[in-house]
Amino acid sequence: MGMARFCIVFAVIFAWTETAHAAEGEGPGQLVAFACGTMPEHAQLDVQLFDDTPREKALRDTIAGELTRDGYTVAAVGKIRVTFEGAMERDRDPSREGYLGQLRSTNRETEFRLNMWSSSGDSVIGGVQRPGSSAPSFYKLTVFAHDKANGRCLWQGEARHPMEGNNEADIARRLVPVVLRHFGRTVQATAFSFDD
């Protein structure tokens, strides 16, 4: 009798945890992280930026604040260099044969590719071959951790979420805790949604 109760309780707990886990893997966002080295325990982190614009400084401060809340020490003398890259991207519409152009912008550079001529897809000279809606825009935040002494990769995490009418700074700020929740650990590609 006691064993039967134990099995029932175990089955209920197992079913509940599986349901909770499935809910974590739902949503329009995509997250992946890779531990490419061993993160030293209690390591000091130096959060650096490539571009000193006000937007990038605010994002650096958000990342440093989140790492501090997670128990890390953030200082310029840190032995681990943490850098980041934010980018707005537009996915190619799979229902269309081609695309007129592609814009990719990061905090390092902006790149625009223009399809000048195509007989089967969209192009400047050939025009739009089939009408269609443009694919949704995404914002992608990638955070890197490298050992300052030898430059080796220790960790890389990336989160991508549809813009959904949000501005770039707002979506970047909301992605920081999603990425850093897994700082130093490998996470297989999983879906997520913001906790509103």
N, C-alpha and C positions, 0 to 999 in steps of 0.2 A: 504494500500500500504506500509506504514512504517513498519507494523508488518511482512509482507511478506519478506521485505528486511532483517529485523532483524533475522528471521528464517533461511534465506539462509546464512547469515553471520555466525550465530551460527553453522549451519550444516557444513559449510566449516571449521571453526575453530575446531569443534569437530572431524571431519575426519582427519584433519592435526595432532592434538595431539594424536589421536589413532595410526596413522601411526608412529609417532616419538617414541611413547612408545613401539610399537612392535619391532622397530629396536634395542632398548636397551635390549630386551630380547632374542637376537640372538647371537649365537657364541658357540664355543666349551667349554668355561669355565663355571663353576657353582659357584654361590655365595649364601650364606645363613648367616643370622645374627639374634641374639636373645638378646633382652634386658631383662635380668633376674632380674633387679632391677632398681632403679631410679638413673640416673647419676646426681650428684650434679652440679649445674650450676657454671661455672668458676672454676672447680676443678683443682688442680694441679695434674699432672700425673707423676709417677715414672716408667719409662720403664726399666724393668729388664730382664736379660737373665739367662738361666740355664747353658750355656756352654760359656766359654770365648775364644773360637777360633776366629781367625780373621774374618771368614765368619759370625759368629753369631754377633760379635761386629759391623760389617758393616750393618747387617740387623737391629740391634737395633738402630743404628744411622739413618738409613733410616726411620724407624717407628717414632722415636722421631722427625725427621725433618718434616715428613708429618703431625704429630699432631701439631707441632708448626705452620706450614703454615695454618692449619685449625683453629688457634686461641687459642689453648690450651697452658698452661704453663707446661713445662716439667722440673722437678727438682727432686733430690733424696729425698727431704722432702715431695714430693707429697703424698696426702692422698689416691690416687687411684693407685694401682699396676697394670701395664700393662705388661703382659708377652706374649710370642709367641712361636709357635712350627711350624717348617717347616719339611715336609716329602716328599720324593719321593716315589711314589707308582706305582705298575703295576697292572692293573685290570686283573682279570681272564677272559680268552677268553670264552665267552658264547657258542661258537660253538664247544668247546671241552668237553669231558666227565670229564676230570680231569686236573691236572696240576702237573708238576714235582716238583716245589717248589715255594715259595713266599718269597720275600725280602721286608722288611719294615724297613726304616731307618728314625729316627727323630733326633732332636738335643739332645735328652736324651739317646737314645739307638738304637741299630741295632738288628733286629730280623730276623732270617732266618728259614723258615719251609721247610722241605724236605719230600716229599711223598716217603717213602721207598718201599712200596708194595701196589699194587692195581691190581685186575684182570679185572677191567672195565675202569680204567683211567690211565693216565700217572704215572709212578713210576720209581725209580732207578732200581729195579730188574725186573719189568715187561716191562720196556721200554715205548716208546711213542706209544700209542694205535692208534691215528689218527694224521696224520701230519696236522699242522695248523700254522698260524702265531701267534706270541705273541701279546697280546693286547697292546695298546699304554701306555706309561709311563706318569704319571701325577705328578705334584708338587702341594702339598697342604700346604697352609699357614693358620694357625689358630691364632687369636689374642684374648686374654682374658683380661678383666678388673675386678678387685676385690677391694673391700674396704679393706684398710690395717687394719683398726681398728677391724673389726669383720670377715674378710675373705669371706664375702658374694659376690657372683657373681653379677656383675652389667651388664656385656655385654660379648658376645662371637660372633665373626665373622669368617667365614671361606670361602676361595676362593680356587678353584681347577682348574687347567688348564693343557692341554697336554704340554709336554716338547717341542715338535716340533723342536727338534734339538738345543734348547737353553740349556745353562748350568744352573746348580742349582741356582747359585747366581743371574744370570740375570733374571730368571723367578720369583724368590722370590722378587727381587727389583720391578719388574713390577706388582706383585700382591698387594704390600703394599697399593698404593692409591685406588685400587679396593675395598679392605676390609675396609679401614679407611674412605672411602667416606660415610660410613653408621655408623660410630662410635656412639654408644649409642642408636641406633635405631634397631628395628626388621625389617628384610627383608625376605620375603618368598623366597624359593629356586627359583633362576632365572638364566638364561644363560647370558653370557657376552662375549665380545671379547675385546682385547686390542685396544686402540686408537692409531693406528700407523700413 
